[in-house]
Amino acid sequence: MRRFPLAQVVLIGLAAVVVLAALWPLWAGERTARPGGEPEAPETPPGPLAGMVIVVDPGHGGWDPGAVVGGVKEKDLTLQVSQELKALLEERGARVILTRTDDTHFSRTVREDLRQRVALVAEHRADLFVSVHANQDRCNCWGAQTFYQKGGSPAGKTLAISIQNRLRERTDTTRYALPGDYYVLRTTEVPAAIVEMGFLSNGAEREKLQQPEYQRTLALAIAEGIEAYREHIARQPDVAPENPADPSPSRPGS
Ligand SMILES: [Zn+2]
């Protein structure tokens, strides 16, 4: 077999490299272009809640209507607002699990029902738990109010204060976030808050709570509050924001 001179082999090799380099963009372009030659749509930027998993709990359901005043049932309002909230959180990039999507309950006993709602946090490795309720009282009270677990984590308190701050901005509530001792807050291992959207016992507020537009406002305030929570936690994970409802230790005589 005749042997090629070295110079000839090198020359042929170089020519092959040049031809391949010239053809490469055509081939690569063919692979990435969509059928029909349209360029790919630019990727949408991740939302402010991207990567978060949130359990939203519409309070009560099924045999348990919650508060009932003038034929208006708490369980219906909590489901309507929670579904609105789910959509808003998903728009912001979160994955949302509703504890119920229709008029059902988990158990015949309240405690077991609540236990199963909380269990969804571990099942879905959720980052947050937000339970939505409406209030009822003998007073003529009104206004949305958020609760966190008394003696719980600073993150839980941060979550409640962040939501309450947005509720104060978007609705006419003058209330502040408060600590309380509630089963779903005490037993949830991630930051958790209960949002009491308002008082069914107050006629004017009962009317508002049924309006889709007001329900959307409430859901938006909660979604924005969760965004604010995430921003705060990124900066100061162990310190809750200032809460005017906290008793001031330096206040004389109190
Ligand atoms: Zn309730």
Residues whose N, C-alpha, C, O or C-beta is under 5 A from the ligand:
A	BS01	ZN	G59 G66 H133 A134
